[in-house]
């Protein structure tokens, strides 16, 4: 049978005629002569569409519509109205009716309305499903971490989510800044509105200004039509500006105005537009350093830094690595699998000893790689890890040494030996590229060169 349709009309001949004709079109149809009985049927059975007259005895059509929508927003309601009651039909649409049809009407006309209504219902259901999937991605339980630093992050996110406060998320690349931004949006009173994301680092100045604020037709070469910007698209929701430090300083004043006055103009436009938008920003750099260097407006910094959220790098919260491994295994393992693959102790030691320059994103990629290569053994071993981790032995005695049997040791000699091992590891990992060596060790290149000379390592590289 086709879709389930409920007809509510106190005109007996009309009701019986509609029910008969729609059944011929293979609709599953029931009918009643009053709203109270109609509402009882809606609560006892699931209906796709309700076709109701406006003028009913007892509860009228508008009141019935409100009750239906209060009970189940997904039910499509089509209003039947007689000539001269179009104003009431318009009011019904404002209350949530999908459409109206004026009496007298043909069966074909009603069927077209029903087909459109059912297609709308199907599309709406798909949109809602996708929205639920996206929202689920940003639930608090998907912010993985039991370390003290991550508990503070989650606590701050919970506290600030349901406010319109501007948030500045700080953290290295790959730490999960976008996930935190999404959690803030999807737990706010704006969660049903759009969540618009912009990477400020990926666009040059001209494109970025147009992306953020839109442009009018003819504003510049190639502007063949008016285009809405991201602030317009985010109206009623939130906008996430990633790498906000890359916004050119002459454009920063326009962003400052949006934050202060909630207004802006499109590029090449004169009309002032209102921005009902919550602003969430992220940076992997120290904005105060940029302010001191003259590359970032001080007034904008303080406007953005209302609530700072600092996400620690993975190397500073290694106690969260086992939790993250389990989380990613669940993500990449088929639901048909009986159990998650076992992670060997040796593999865990390698992952715990690694410095994680790519942070959580790198760990996710590594686990996905390991799962792809574990199909034979059904376990995550060192052999399933990417080659650069297999080649690099970071599990030295000095980094995992057992001191229980020692009475004393030379701290200075031990530190020098550890430093040598770490520099040798970085040299092997980067094939001697000193820029990359400095990056993954987290030190300036000049410091690295000084340490290479002092420790007399790779003399050809520093000569």
DRENVEX-319597 format. One record per residue: x, y, z of N, C-alpha, C in turn. Coordinates in steps of 0.001 Angstrom, whole numbers, plus 500000, padded with zeros to 6 digits. Layout:
N
XYZXYZXYZ ...
***
This chain:
463
500835498803500000500000500000500000500872501251500000 500254502367499590500983503611499527501002504329500860 501227505624500791501322506441501994499998506443502757 500105506637504078498913506650504921498369508075505012 497100508228504657496453509538504621495222509514505515 495073510562506343493889510716507175493101511930506676 491816511710506373490938512803505933490010513172507081 489958514476507384489077514974508438488155516017507820 486860515654507693485888516559507077484497516166507558 483700517174507993482363516854508492481320516761507371 481713517002506121480806516796504984480916515338504539 479896514558504810479955513113504608480238512734503166 479518513326502214479707512964500809481131513284500354 481639514452500786483004514849500417484016513861500993 483817513514502236484747512618502928484776511239502272 483595510677502016483504509342501429484059509342500005 483770510392499263484246510489497890485775510546497836 486368511379498695487838511498498719488483510177499130 487930509547500137488492508284500610488462507237499502 487358507151498785487207506165497718488192506433496580 488284507693496169489148508017495025490633507845495357 491033508204496573492443508057496950492820506586497113 491883505769497548492169504329497651492415503739496270 491672504235495258491909503775493886493321504110493421 493905505185493998495275505578493651496311504889494555 495814503852495281496668503019496124497221503745497357 496503504760497822496815505360499113496104504564500204 496711504491501374496109503850502538495343504942503291 494012504957503157493220506102503594492254505722504711 492164506611505709491130506544506728490482507918506796 489217507984507292488552509278507380487673509345508623 487535510563509151486666510833510298485969512165510061 484907512416510874484138513634510628484417514745511636 485369514536512567485678515608513519487134515522513967 487637516639514472489052516755514827489418515907516037 488529515785517000488847515010518208489105513549517863 488232512970517033488457511583516596489712511482515728 489926512520514919491124512540514082492390512517514906 492377513276515984493575513340516827493800512007517554 492704511356517957492835510033518585493476509039517617 493094509119516343493655508199515353495135508474515118 495499509749515132496912510115514932497764509554516068 497196509546517282497960509029518425498005507507518449 497069506861517762497044505392517766497724504783516551 497860505556515453498501505067514236499428506146513677 500349505712512826501249506668512171500679507065510814 500576508366510574500079508882509295501139509768508653 501211509679507325502141510531506590501541511911506334 500255511935505959499597513187505595498210513246506224 497852514444506708496494514704507176495881515756506255 494722515439505693493988516400504866492753516798505673 492698518062506088491614518474506976490927519743506482 489637519780506736488891520994506432489161522023507522 489042523304507141489222524364508129488034524448509070 486830524316508518485619524483509311485129523131509793 485366522878511063484955521627511688484156521947512942 483242521059513312482509521240514558483426520886515734 483204521558516860484064521320518015485396522028517822 486459521260517759487792521817517484487888522164516003 488190523448515683488265523824514268489591523392513652 489734523616512355490906523135511620492219523705512106 492250525004512476493492525637512958493902525030514292 492947524856515196493248524249516495493720522812516323 493086522095515412493487520715515121494920520671514587 495215521575513665496568521675513100497600521884514198 497341522813515119498293523094516201498533521860517057 497456521122517361497596519915518175498399518845517444 498134518696516145498874517703515344500356518030515339 500687519296515086502079519710515007502768519628516368 501993519882517417502553519760518765502877518298519078 502032517405518570502228515977518823503340515394517955 503365515771516665504368515221515741504620516210514604 505762516866514652506109517867513645506260517275512252 506513515960512167506803515347510868505552515072510032 504359515116510652503131514849509897502821516048508993 502618515763507715502271516806506746500775517095506837 500421518377506914499007518762506986498653519621505779 497618519186505043497090519954503914495692520431504305 495476521727504166494211522340504579493257522435503389 491993522004503598490936522226502601490146523463503021 489929524362502091489244525598502438488229525968501361 487128526523501785486107526975500842486424528383500371 485792528779499289485990530126498752485660531163499835 486508532187499950486274533256500908486977533051502230 487696531927502398488423531695503658489926531557503420 490416532214502354491841532105502028492727532699503122 492222533755503787493022534351504861493268533345505974 492244532551506274492403531497507281493386530434506812 493383530144505513494327529164504964495753529661505097 495963530943504819497302531530504972497738531460506430 496802531744507339497116531644508772497515530217509136 496839529251508527497155527845508792498572527507508345 498970528034507204500332527781506716501358528376507679 501048529545508224501948530154509208502055529291510465 500995528536510743500998527661511925501645526303511645 502068526072510387502782524828510089502155523936509050 501019524341508474500434523545507390501346523574506173 501416522462505463502281522401504273501684523205503120 500359523085502905499711523746501765498207523766502001 497491524433501120496027524398501180495480524142499781 494226523676499740493574523425498462492127523941498583 491708524713497596490401525380497656489304524490497081 488206524389497826487026523664497340486258524546496351 485681523986495330485760522568494927487068522298494187 487558521072494275488802520714493592488649519323492997 489501519031492031489477517706491394490392516758492148 490149515464491965491012514466492599492451514598492118 492628514866490824493981515021490270494722516148490966 494001517246491240494633518384491916495086517994493312 494253517246494022494635516804495369495802515826495314 495796514917494347496886513929494231498223514629493987 498224515653493145499457516417492906499950517043494206 498996517605494987499362518181496290499964517122497204 499346515936497225499830514862498082501219514388497655 501435514264496345502735513822495854503835514809496257 503532516092496105504505517118496500504749517095498010 503661516905498758503776516867500217504632515689500666 504414514531500050505182513340500430506651513474500036 506921514097498882508303514327498485508980515285499453 508241516313499869508757517268500861509057516547502177 508141515665502581508345514911503829509591514035503742 509766513386502586510942512531502385512229513343502434 512222514497501753513407515357501738513705515885503135 512658516311503835512837516825505191513391515756506120 512889514540505981513374513431506815514855513164506553 515264513248505279516673513026504936517544514136505496 517072515367505379517820516506505932517970516352507447 516892515974508116516936515782509571517876514645509949 517873513578509125518787512454509395520239512900509291 520542513639508230521908514143508054522292515098509171 521322515939509583521597516872510673521909516116511962 521152515034512212521409514239513418522777513576513358 523167513115512170524490512496512019525594513501512289 525436514705511721526441515749511932526497516138513396 525317516302513998525271516688515401525912515624516279 525676514354515941526261513265516724527785513319516703 528338513753515573529803513865515460530369514838516489 529576515833516861530060516879517762529501516740519177 528983515559519517528530515343520885529734515337521828 529474515637523108530570515702524078531329514379524171 530602513252523998531280511960524133532283511716523007 532237512529521958533222512408520883534428513314521102 534444514057522187535649514796522580536392513880523545 537376513183523023538007512094523763539155512608524619 539106512260525886540216512630526760539804512615528211 540650511982529034540399511946530469541512512646531229 542440513255530499543514514005531141542942515265531763 543666515811532716543185517022533405542986518165532416 543916518298531460543822519386530482542564519260529633 542229518044529205541033517864528377539759517980529194 539809517589530457538629517778531310538310519262531453 539347520089531532539134521538531620538532522076530328 539005521556529191538468521979527899536979521649527819 536620520411528156535219519980528079534356520781529041 534874521049530216534122521829531203533844523236530684 534853523855530055534669525190529496533657525175528359 533757524178527491532821524063526364531390523916526870 531185523078527873529850522899528441529313524204529013 530193524966529661529767526203530319529388527289529327 530093527335528203529940528466527290529020528181526112 528687526905525879527966526530524660526654527279524494 525844527340525545524495527880525401524441529394525596 525521530045525317525566531508525336526014531982523969 525860533266523709526292533797522418527701534388522489 528422534043523549529757534577523763530713534164522642 531557535098522222532595534787521232533671533924521881 534100532887521173535084531936521706536297531902520794 537491531912521387538744531771520638539399530456521037 539483529537520086540058528215520334541514528224519882 542410527865520794543844527871520503544368526439520527 545234526138519593545801524794519564546568524537518295 547506523612518363548305523264517195547431522602516133 547959522520514924547250521844513845547024520387514207 545783519920513991545473518522514245544996518217515646 544820519228516492544394518973517869542884518827518003 542126519247516985540677519081517038539917520360517314 540431521471516807539781522772517062538386522828516432 538243522262515221536936522292514563535915521453515325 536347520345515904535433519501516686534932520255517910 535810521026518543535408521826519701534423522905519266 534704523559518140533790524588517623532422523995517330 532406522820516714531144522156516410530373521779517670 531089521323518695530434520974519961529784522199520585 530458523339520500529889524581521042528603524929520298 528653524870518957527466525231518170526308524270518420 526568522966518340525487521985518396524953521743519808 525526522425520801524958522395522142524467523778522562 524283524644521591523812525999521865522357526139521457 521777527301521771520400527547521343520321527861519852 521467527833519167521515528050517721521704526742516951 521588525607517620521956524330517005521121523973515785 519896524507515691519087524225514501519429525157513349 520241526181513624520696527091512579521940526545511904 522423527235510876523603526750510145524887526854510955 525810525948510670527172525999511219528111526147510027 528561527359509785529348527678508589530829527736508952 531651527002508192533092526927508462533886527617507357 534864528412507752535718529126506795537171528947507205 538012528489506272539457528429506513540080529708505980 540454530593506875541002531888506461542380531749505831 543073530638506100544417530447505559544387529973504114 543262529409503690543198528772502368542863529753501245 542531531007501576542043531952500571542875533224500574 543091533780499361543809535058499310542891536197499729 543439537402499816542704538516500409541393538814499698 541431538922498354540233539293497600539141538235497743 539537536982497631538561535894497734538014535797499150 538888535968500156538461535858501546537410536910501890 537623538147501463536657539207501766535302538890501146 535323538417499905534079538044499236533432536842499912 534245535862500332533718534683501011533016535063502312 533634535958503072533080536324504367531860537224504249 531956538243503397530936539293503387530085539330502116 530427538497501123529673538492499879530070539659498981 529505539696497779529798540813496867528595541095495979 528559542309495460527520542713494520527981542433493094 527027542288492213527339542092490804528175543261490297 529307542955489629530173543984489071531126544601490064 531198544065491300532090544638492312533556544515491911 533883543490491137535249543288490652535177542392489432 536285542257488731536324541414487543535953539978487900 534970539459487209534517538093487483533292538034488371 532891539156488960531688539181489798530463539355488901 530032538257488284528964538329487285527578538335487919 527498538038489206526208538105489885526435538361491370 525392538832492037525462539070493474525634537742494206 526494537744495210526787536514495953526714536781497449 525984535940498159525904536060499609527176535509500252 527658536199501272528851535761501983528524534805503117 529575534321503772529392533328504825528650533894506036 528834535182506324528105535767507448526602535786507170 526221536029505932524798535967505581524287534533505671 525072533593505164524656532190505174524553531639506594 525333532218507512525333531751508900524253532413509743 523415533240509138522412533983509898521536533044510732 521429533336512015520668532499512924521463531344513497 522710531177513045523561530086513519524912530579513981 525958529834513640527320530166514064528258530138512870 529306530943512944530360530911511928531673530575512617 532412529639512041533692529210512595534804529691511668 535623530614512167536734531170511394538016530486511840 538466529508511061539709528803511370540890529613510849 542007529554511567543208530329511211542867531814511069 542188532341512081541766533749512039542967534680511983 544131534205512407545350535029512370545774535354510946 545256534620509957545625534861508561544749535915507887 543765536469508595542971537554508004543845538793507879 543972539388506666544815540578506481544393541698507428 545363542470507883545097543472508917544121544545508439 544131544876507124543194545889506651541768545359506574 541589544033506600540254543445506605539761543194508032 540690543224508970540324542933510353539341543949510920 539408545191510436538493546214510936537045545879510569 536854545220509427535508544829509010534972543709509910 535854542789510293535463541741511231535172542334512600 535973543309513017535758543980514297534382544639514333 533995545239513215532690545897513151531556544879513292 531725543710512662530704542663512791530553542269514261 531662542133514963531623541727516363531019542812517251 531314544070516939530848545173517784529417545587517463 529110545714516173527833546287515762526897545280515089 527419544093514767526644543067514072526135543552512715 526921544365512042526550544861510721527745544789509770 527453544759508448528499544750507422527853545075506078 528706545323505081528235545490503712528944544490502820 528265544066501760528932543231500770530008544046500051 530972543351499477532002544028498675531318544717497494 531560546015497358530944546780496275529513547183496548 529011546908497756527620547223498072527482548388499029 526287548968499080526004550091499965524998549715501054 524241548659500841523230548267501818523897547650503047 523506548144504213524024547602505472523195546400505885 523861545283506102523194544029506456523448543693507917 522477543027508534522596542655509947523096541216510062 523988540970511000524557539634511192524107539059512531 523099538201512486522661537478513686523457536179513746 524712536292514160525660535184514052526515535117515314 526744533894515783527740533704516840529084533418516184 530128534072516662531453533935516061532332533057516951 532871531996516338533837531113516992535092531117516127 536227531414516722537477531509515951538495530490516467 539477530212515627540544529300516027541870529789515462 542921529519516187544265529880515731545269528862516261 546298528592515469547376527731515941548599528557516316 548445529890516291549545530799516607549222531615517854 550229532285518390550034533162519541549620534533519018 548323534878519178547816536139518627548438537346519307 548804537208520582549450538348521262550792538676520627 551518537635520201552768537885519476552484538641518182 551407538271517494551034538968516267550655540415516549 549997540638517690549646542010518081550913542827518302 551888542260519031553149542968519310553920543252518022 553810542334517060554518542514515786553778543439514828 552562543873515199551788544778514351551014544083513250 550854542740513346550154541989512312548706541664512682 548312542029513902546944541754514330546479542882515230 545267543362514980544731544488515745544516544099517208 544971544958518095544819544675519515543346544674519932 542565545644519390541151545702519762540398544469519265 540775543949518095540145542742517590540518541534518450 541780541475518865542218540371519723541357540271520972 541119541404521630540341541370522872538866541068522599 538373541430521416537009541072521040536867539567520805 537914538966520277537877537524519996538170536696521241 538988537224522122539513536457523252538608536548524482 537295536649524257536360536752525379536421535482526226 536278534330525562536438533039526244537487532235525486 538711532173525999539741531364525326539633529896525729 539792529012524757539825527565525002541116527037524394 542005526539525223543300526044524746543303524520524724 543472523951523532543524522493523396544984522052523471 545327521197524411546729520787524545547150519886523395 548417519948522987548905519009521969548916517592522526 548869516618521650548776515222522077549991514795522896 551166515361522598552369514973523334552291515377524809 551380516321525140551232516770526528550085516059527239 549413515168526550548329514404527195548347512960526704 549513512352526796549687511011526258548849509964526993 548386510302528211547526509361528918546191509168528199 545867510070527256544631509940526487544792509060525248 546018508687524922546257507927523691545514506591523672 545527505782524739544760504524524689543266504744524430 542680505792525029541269506100524783541044506470523324 541940507271522780541816507702521387541974506518520431 542884505605520750543077504414519911541774503606519847 541152503382520998539879502640521035538803503362520231 538744504673520371537746505483519661537917505333518147 539152505426517670539395505331516226539235503897515719 539557502919516541539317501533516136537825501296515910 536990501824516810535535501694516641535065502397515379 535740503482515038535356504232513850535689503466512571 536828502780512554537308502172511315537028500678511196 536620500055512292536322498627512237534876498438511804 534651497489510914533302497207510433532391496788511578 531125497225511491530150496854512511529897495348512533 530287494649511472530092493201511408531155492434512189 532224493127512587533283492466513339532775492096514730 533225490952515227532795490502516549533392491346517661 534647491758517493535328492518518539536408493388517915 536857494365518675537936495230518200539240494439518200 540141494729517255541434494035517254542252494411518485 543048493482518916543891493719520092545104494553519683 545477495507520525546657496342520289547786495795521157 548877495385520531549976494787521286550636495819522196 551226495338523264551924496224524216553060496949523523 553754496240522632554868496848521907554370498016521044 553231497798520382552660498857519555552281500059520403 551643499801521535551246500898522424552462501663522925 553550500950523219554772501626523671555321502554522600 555276502086521342555746502930520237554900504207520155 553586504034520227552686505179520089552798506129521276 553048505586522471553196506432523651554515507196523648 555537506610523030556851507255523014556988508295521911 556130508208520901556202509114519742555836510547520150 556384511520519436556218512936519812554960513591519243 554307512999518258553033513443517686553032514883517169 553877515172516178553827516517515580552499516813514899 551797515754514417550511515950513752549313515797514669 549601515575515966548574515518516998547513514435516739 546262514691517157545209513672517092544914513264515649 545002514221514727544742513895513320545749512852512826 547010512983513224548029512012512814547729510644513427 547318510621514693546982509342515334545811508677514614 544808509455514229543665508904513501544118508252512196 544988508938511460545490508387510196546299507112510421 547075507088511501547891505920511806547010504712512142 545959504932512923545065503829513287544317503324512052 543900504239511179543240503813509943544186502965509096 545456503387509020546475502621508291546648501239508926 546731501214510260546955499951510961545786498983510755 544560499497510782543388498659510565543413498051509166 543818498864508184543865498387506801544863497245506630 545932497229507435546969496206507303546862495109508363 545756495101509115545609494083510159544610493002509777 544227492956508488543170492024508077543582490562508230 544885490268508211545324488876508333545441488449509790 546134489271510579546388488893511974545245489267512912 544356490173512455543250490653513290543749491305514569 544977491824514536545515492538515692546368493706515200 546525494702516060547329495884515718548721495674516284 549637495333515402551030495112515797551891496222515217 553163496233515607554091497246515076554165497147513560 554049495917513023554145495713511578552995496383510822 551880496655511489550745497296510819550843498828510836 551827499367511539551994500823511615552667501340510351 552527502636510067553229503205508911554736503003509014 555398503001507880556827502665507821557674503586508686 557347504885508714558209505803509469558182505520510975 557084504941511464557057504548512871557771503223513092 557682502327512108558362501031512240559873501188512173 560339502130511373561778502331511193562407503038512385 561612503840513074562152504666514139561973503991515478 563081503665516114563020503035517430563086504133518482 561930504567518909561902505611519938561832505009521335 561809503689521424561702503049522732563082502744523285 563943503749523429565296503557523924565257503279525420 566345502679525906566435502395527336566388503675528149 566933504753527576566967506000528315565582506618528459 564696506364527483563364506957527546562373506086528302 562697504822528476561793503924529210562569503189530306 563599503839530846564506503136531756563839502852533103 564217501733533679563755501331534992564814501736536015 564470502642536901565438503173537870565387502464539214 564547501437539324564351500814540636565630500173541177 566547499758540270567747499065540714568943499999540862 568763501290540580569875502250540619569954502923541994 571186503132542438571429503882543657571704505339543347 572281505602542172572591506981541772572839507008540276 572803508221539710573179508408538300573546509867538099 574255510134537014574647511502536682573526512143535859 572847513112536449571743513763535749572233514435534474 573392515121534557573900515847533396574229514899532249 574922513807532555575296512849531511574048512189530908 573078511892531766571849511237531285571070512166530356 570949513432530733570230514394529907570902514577528550 572260514610528564572991514754527296572739513541526408 572733512349527017572530511138526243571111511097525661 570125511505526479568749511553526000568624512553524858 569280513709525004569222514739523960569817514208522660 570913513484522760571517512898521563570544511935520882 569915511081521686568985510102521126567822510788520410 567304511857521019566170512560520423566564513248519116 567744513839519094568211514507517870568481513474516780 569057512324517163569276511254516182567947510738515626 566962510620516500565626510210516059565055511212515067 565167512506515371564637513539514483565397513549513153 566708513305513209567529513276511998567092512125511091 566857510960511698566433509796510925565037510008510340 564151510586511133562775510773510702562661511754509539 563526512771509504563424513843508502564497513755507427 565298512660507451566413512521506499567381513697506585 567531514229507798568519515283508023568046516677507688 566779516868507363566250518208507069566137518987508383 567015519993508551567095520687509842565861521528510142 565203522032509121563977522803509360562911521897509985 562742520705509387561762519756509920562211519207511273 563523518987511442564020518514512732563653519488513844 563850520768513585563525521787514589562025521797514877 561218521622513811559758521640513981559285520500514878 559751519267514591559221518132515349559818518060516753 560953518735516968561512518804518318560975520002519093 560289520892518390559685522046519049560688523073519523 561775523247518759562787524238519131563139525084517909 563677526311518108564120527124516972565262526444516232 565397526749514943566456526115514156567844526515514659 567979527773515120569289528216515647569685527402516871 568692527088517708568984526263518891569425524867518465 568747524328517453569118523000516956570556522998516451 570941524009515664572310524059515125573327524155516261 573012524938517277573931525061518418574098523724519129 572969522974519291573048521687519967573811520669519128 573632520730517794574372519821516909575874520039517029 576265521318517078577700521622517184578246521235518563 577478521537519616577950521241520967578091519749521199 577135518980520665577143517526520860577972516810519793 578484517604518823579306517065517729578581515949516979 577319516247516673576505515292515897576416515747514467 576514514832513518576332515099512092577166516316511666 578443516224511905579318517383511692579255517917510259 579070517024509290578988517479507896577757518360507693 576690518069508432575443518819508265575539520221508800 576469520460509761576530521779510398577807522529510031 578648521906509245579909522554508906579711523652507878 
***
